Amino acid sequence: MRRFPPRAMLPKIPAADRPGLARDDNPGAGADVAHALDTIRDMFAALRRCWLPPPKDEARHGMEYTIRFAFKRDGEVIAPPRVTYASHDTPSETRNAYRNAVDAALKRCTPLHFSEGMGGAVAGRPIAIRFVDDRAIDNTKDRQ
């Protein structure tokens, strides 16, 4: 049985109040081989640039959403990501908003442009990422 790192050790991708990416922007892909992603750090940085949290009216402060998935050698995602954790006591509409945001980020970002060595290193291996929405959000609607 494979063991995965505890949540505290998973790479955290925080939400940021920043302008959104255009639909056809792809921070992870690129035609220039000189800028191919060559390290795990580069891969997570590319994924971090792709994620835009849901709008504040659909969001929840402190929401954590963890997924697990794998890449092919060419940077495509092998299968739909599997949700391994979502903050407890979160309404299903809020969870769905985060699921849609995570799916949109992967769609925007993939295929990632891996170097040959990086593609071979990550191909088929499970990757877990924890998305955390730490923006200041007024959640009075959740308390009602």
C-alpha positions in Angstrom: 0.0 0.0 0.0 1.3 3.4 -1.0 1.5 6.1 1.6 1.1 9.7 0.8 2.6 12.6 2.7 0.5 14.2 5.5 -1.5 17.3 4.5 1.1 19.6 6.2 3.7 18.4 3.7 1.7 18.9 0.6 2.6 21.9 -1.6 0.2 24.7 -0.7 -1.2 26.9 -3.5 -2.6 29.9 -1.8 -5.3 32.1 -3.4 -4.2 35.6 -4.4 -6.1 38.7 -5.1 -4.8 39.3 -8.6 -6.2 40.0 -12.0 -7.4 36.9 -13.8 -5.8 35.1 -16.7 -7.3 35.3 -20.1 -9.0 32.0 -21.2 -6.3 31.2 -23.8 -3.3 32.0 -21.5 -1.3 29.0 -20.7 1.4 29.7 -18.2 2.6 26.1 -18.1 2.8 25.4 -21.8 5.2 27.0 -24.2 6.8 26.5 -27.5 10.3 27.5 -26.3 12.2 24.4 -25.2 14.7 26.6 -23.4 11.9 27.4 -20.9 10.8 23.8 -20.4 9.8 22.9 -16.8 12.8 21.0 -15.4 12.1 20.8 -11.7 9.3 20.0 -9.3 9.5 23.6 -8.1 9.0 24.8 -11.6 6.0 22.5 -12.1 4.3 23.8 -8.9 5.1 27.4 -9.8 3.4 26.9 -13.1 0.4 25.3 -11.5 0.3 28.1 -8.9 0.1 30.7 -11.7 -2.9 29.0 -13.3 -5.2 28.8 -10.2 -7.8 31.5 -9.8 -10.0 30.9 -6.8 -13.8 31.2 -7.2 -15.4 34.7 -6.9 -15.6 36.0 -3.3 -19.4 35.7 -3.3 -19.0 31.9 -3.9 -15.9 31.4 -1.8 -15.1 30.6 1.8 -12.2 31.9 3.9 -9.8 29.2 4.8 -11.3 26.6 2.4 -8.8 23.8 1.7 -9.2 21.6 -1.3 -6.7 18.8 -2.1 -6.5 16.8 -5.3 -4.4 13.9 -6.5 -3.6 13.3 -10.2 -0.8 12.3 -12.5 0.8 13.6 -15.6 1.8 11.8 -18.8 5.3 12.3 -20.1 4.1 15.0 -22.5 2.5 17.1 -19.7 -1.1 16.0 -20.2 -3.1 14.9 -17.1 -3.7 11.2 -17.2 -7.3 11.2 -15.8 -9.6 13.6 -14.0 -8.1 14.6 -10.6 -9.4 12.8 -7.5 -10.5 15.0 -4.6 -8.8 13.7 -1.5 -9.8 16.4 1.0 -12.3 19.4 1.2 -12.8 21.5 4.3 -15.5 20.0 6.6 -18.9 21.6 7.0 -18.7 23.3 3.6 -21.9 23.5 1.6 -21.9 21.4 -1.6 -22.3 24.6 -3.7 -19.1 26.0 -2.3 -17.2 22.7 -2.8 -18.5 22.6 -6.4 -17.2 26.2 -6.9 -13.8 25.1 -5.8 -13.9 22.0 -7.9 -14.7 24.1 -11.0 -11.9 26.5 -10.2 -9.4 23.7 -9.8 -10.6 22.0 -13.0 -10.4 25.3 -14.9 -6.8 25.8 -13.6 -5.7 22.4 -14.9 -7.5 23.0 -18.2 -5.8 26.4 -18.5 -2.4 25.0 -17.6 -2.1 21.7 -19.3 -0.3 20.4 -21.1 2.7 21.5 -19.1 5.9 21.8 -21.1 8.3 19.4 -19.3 11.9 18.9 -20.2 12.6 15.4 -21.4 14.1 14.4 -18.0 11.3 15.9 -16.0 8.7 14.3 -18.2 10.2 10.9 -17.5 10.5 11.6 -13.8 6.9 12.7 -13.2 5.1 10.4 -15.7 2.5 8.3 -14.0 3.5 9.3 -10.5 0.8 10.6 -8.2 1.0 14.3 -7.4 -1.1 15.8 -4.6 -1.7 19.5 -4.4 -3.5 21.5 -1.6 -5.3 24.6 -2.7 -6.0 27.1 0.2 -8.2 30.1 -0.1 -6.7 32.5 2.4 -8.3 35.7 1.0 -10.2 38.0 3.3 -13.9 37.0 2.6 -17.1 38.0 4.3 -18.8 34.7 5.1 -21.8 35.9 7.0 -24.0 34.0 4.6 -22.4 30.7 5.8 -23.3 31.5 9.4 -27.0 32.0 8.8 
